Amino acid sequence: MNNSARSSADVQNSRALEYKRHTLAHLLAAAVLEIYPDAKPTIGPAIDKGFYYDFEFPADKRPTDKDLKDVEKRMRKLLPSWKEMSGTEVKLEAAKEHFNHNPYKLELIEDIMVKNEPVTLYTAGSFTDLCRGGHCDSPAADIDPDSFKLTRIAGAYWRGDETKTQLTRIYGLAFETAAELKAYEEMMREAEKRDHRKLGKDMDIFEFDDDVGPGMPLWLPNGTTMAEELENLAKEAEFSAGYQRVRTPHIAKQSMYLKSGHLPYYEDSMFPPMEYEGGKYYLKAMNCPHHHKIFAARPKSYRDLPLRLAEYGTCYRHEKSGELFGLMRVRMLEMNDAHIYCTEEQFADEFRAVNDMYLKYFKIFGIEKYIMRFSTHDPKRLGDKYVNEPELWKKTEDMVRKVLVDSNIKFIEVPNEAAFYGPKIDVQVWSAIGREFTLATNQVDFAVPKRFGLTYTDKDGAEKTPLCIHRAPLGTHERFIGFLIEHYGGNFPLWLAPIQVKVIPVSEGQLEAARKIQESLRRDMIRAELDDSNDSFGKKIRNAKTSRAPYFIIIGEKDLTAGKVTLESRDKGQIGQLSFDEIQKRFAEEIKNRS
Amino acid sequence: MNNSARSSADVQNSRALEYKRHTLAHLLAAAVLEIYPDAKPTIGPAIDKGFYYDFEFPADKRPTDKDLKDVEKRMRKLLPSWKEMSGTEVKLEAAKEHFNHNPYKLELIEDIMVKNEPVTLYTAGSFTDLCRGGHCDSPAADIDPDSFKLTRIAGAYWRGDETKTQLTRIYGLAFETAAELKAYEEMMREAEKRDHRKLGKDMDIFEFDDDVGPGMPLWLPNGTTMAEELENLAKEAEFSAGYQRVRTPHIAKQSMYLKSGHLPYYEDSMFPPMEYEGGKYYLKAMNCPHHHKIFAARPKSYRDLPLRLAEYGTCYRHEKSGELFGLMRVRMLEMNDAHIYCTEEQFADEFRAVNDMYLKYFKIFGIEKYIMRFSTHDPKRLGDKYVNEPELWKKTEDMVRKVLVDSNIKFIEVPNEAAFYGPKIDVQVWSAIGREFTLATNQVDFAVPKRFGLTYTDKDGAEKTPLCIHRAPLGTHERFIGFLIEHYGGNFPLWLAPIQVKVIPVSEGQLEAARKIQESLRRDMIRAELDDSNDSFGKKIRNAKTSRAPYFIIIGEKDLTAGKVTLESRDKGQIGQLSFDEIQKRFAEEIKNRS
């Protein structure tokens, strides 16, 4: 983890924050018990962004969201008295005695006993809880009372088991400072406005339909425009990086997936088979086996490598229906996929070039914060979750780690999350409002090319197996467009905007001139719409704003006389009176530069 | 059939040719019997381009292809003696007596008896056959001995039933004139050289793979380039014709296809279902139901019509494995699909605009000969093969016929070949070498929009059901690229050619300059390849020719000194010494104009 993004100072900070959140869970339990003396606290951990605590309340005395303010107030009232927080190891019997009215705590004590671990009680103020530790030493001094907040109440089962008692969970947020809490809340409010499911509907980007099936979006014309602009970007970038495009069927025979290893290792994520011509056909869950077949379709020599085969292929994967979520978790995935076949010597350059492509895209989309999650295998799961090649795992993981370190790329290493055929990198990015998304992947495959018998003839005449890099820098259309909707809040840059220009005649007298402008723009392949309605000028402008078109061209009497038009920008307001040529040039440049 | 392409003179000509072919089948039987007296003739009809006759030969005396010349000679020798050919109705017993050594003819006579039809024998020269009639009156005078030819021998079962005796079939070609026969043979020789399966392999356009499955091509990089250029063409043409693009999943639930009527009417052509989440999912065989769902996704008013939704959607259809043929008959079809939703009043204009789009494409591809096959329903098959709406069938068929007649488009009318939801037009085109292909379709649908409950609010506030036009002017990538391979014989125009330019340094000294030229061209998105091999200049030129790139840029010592390059065209030979700017401009223009 030498060069990884998490420095030891980072780790210490994050541990302090975790301790604080854990301490607040205790404080929450203390406050709840003061207001609801019959409540039975169960467990209360620190979580990402805050903490929670699960309680059993008497059925007639369960708090609701509107009671949270009182509990929060009580927490703030108690906090100054929590001068220090310390733990003591106690005898089993003493612990049982302390919690003799709380069957949940007694059950937890039993567990500790079985594991033969020490039983510790932590006390702050007048509240004592069964706990392993990990708190602030001086809560009153360490915790800013404005840096936390209770957010909501939810149901939860004891031990997450739905056959057991249903408990009441109270969630809270907590950050280092009050300012951070405020910023996070502001981001979430903004994120809600930008929710891709809401904007996706309002902006006619995608739709689901019961007869088509859950998790399978229909791309409406506006969403299709975006998908095609993204594909054009990928095609240009990949053409200049020496990729070749291919196209492959969406199905293949069972024998293909037995060969690739998807059937033993990945069947749970695949759609069920079709019984056809006495055999089974499967929808593809990945494009790689098809690309391997294209590699194999012609004999290859070292002169053909690196061979980079790219396809925007649509894959189908099973996801539990309860886990589907807008465009973020779907069953149909149209991927910016490619497979790079290369020698070991070429690996570092190719892998670096892929990283460069990521950075190029991040720049185009104004993604300033990102991190690479480097997922490695778990030696204990070899032959089960991972192909059983311990040496090759070590070698390729070392190879990837070295490129990441050498290129000074921010990354964290995560064990036991690799693909079944090799280590992988997931790229996490932060949107303009600071929300985190996992978008793209970059994987090394040392296993499947061998299973497919892929070889190239090397300079010395020997037949060798290439390495394969699987990469998808723009991820899937589904997730990436979902991300972009939130990232831009629907205000897409000119090149990407479904409607690029609204042409608005001030009144009837300019309608024909406006129509000609629209037609000229469309001849330049610009997505221009004409407002030929009878609405008032004010209404036309309001409608244009609602359309989120990056530009409005307004044509009034004076413009017509001057042989010009007035250009207005969605983001920058009025730009001025320009000739059509000037506008044409401006648009062409802005689109070409994707600025 | 008023304005259709088949005038009554055409029909008469085609009948005369059919009679001639039928007569030649008799002549073939007569010649065979003279050489092989033990042969038993069975049946011998006229077919497209010629005729055949099936015989039973004694196992040790079966002719092979090399014996055909002798049979053909004997036919020519007999022909002058066939001064006239006439039929006589005979009694059953007399007919049985005549054929008492031929169980096949006896079986045919039984059939005639069962149907209570007259038994007729036709005689020419000294040969008499059981026949219904339809021959030349004077074979010797009517048949040019050089206008026919025997081509090959094949196996065939008696009555096409593989449990019955295997017979020997002799095929022949026959045309009006010797010149036509020669032209046809020349075309077939050329077609063989241009065979899309052969060129598709040689030019690395597509490949099949056993693990993927028959009928499902993998598009190699060269084929993918062509598919994408075709898509760009369609996208441009459709953008300017006011289409909007959509994208839809490749699968849908059973409920979708019950609603659309595909399951009752089209199930045989669909892939079998996947059992998923307690229901069935099907691969789509057509894009229409998905497009209807997009229509339905938002409320529509008359202002939204005509709505034109376009998609290059990949469909999957079952075809019997024995009927699969290269790219011409496949199981995966990527279609230049669109659905136009319009009012009845808008129908004629929209339908005409679709026809105009066909004609525009024909011009781009230099397709000079075409005809539209207008397929109508069969009233006897209503409710079985066709949706049971007799009035609507009549109305829409009249509407289509009127547009075809009014626009003066060449068409023929074919009963009982419509789609289940309405009349359709298949477009037949002839390739540069005169071979016929069925490429595109244009269909009217009055039934399915209603089944899907699609409506728009009309001016008067009433909810009405739109008509739907299904159209695919560029057909499927599979068939269209197959056609183009043969049409161009692999020598594609610049815009479509997988490799557009070969850059060839005369010797080592110009390699760097050549590389820079290649890189500049690629920056213009031109598919330029550099020959950086150590081959001799002559070999480099030969390789460039094999690549079928439309242009070669040659850089020699003198070019380098002059700051120019030498341009050579695949089709027109050397063009001359030009500056890079001139070349760049020339290519850009040629590509833009698709000339």
Interface residues (C-beta under 8 A of the other chain):
Chain A: D204 E207 D209 D210 D211 V212 G213 M216 P217 L218 W219 L220 P221 G223 T224 T225 A227 E228 K235 E236 F239 S240 Q244 R245 V246 R247 T248 P249 H250 I251 A252 K253 S255 M256 K259 F271 P272 P273 M274 E275 Y276 E277 Y281 L283 P289 H290 K293 I294 A296 A297 R298 L309 E311 T314 Y316 S321 M332 E334 R522 R523 M525
Chain B: D204 E207 D209 D210 D211 V212 G213 M216 P217 L218 W219 L220 P221 G223 T224 T225 A227 E228 K235 E236 F239 S240 Q244 R245 V246 R247 T248 P249 H250 I251 A252 K253 S255 M256 K259 F271 P272 P273 M274 E275 Y276 E277 Y281 L283 P289 H290 K293 I294 A296 A297 R298 L309 E311 T314 Y316 S321 M332 E334 R522 R523 M525
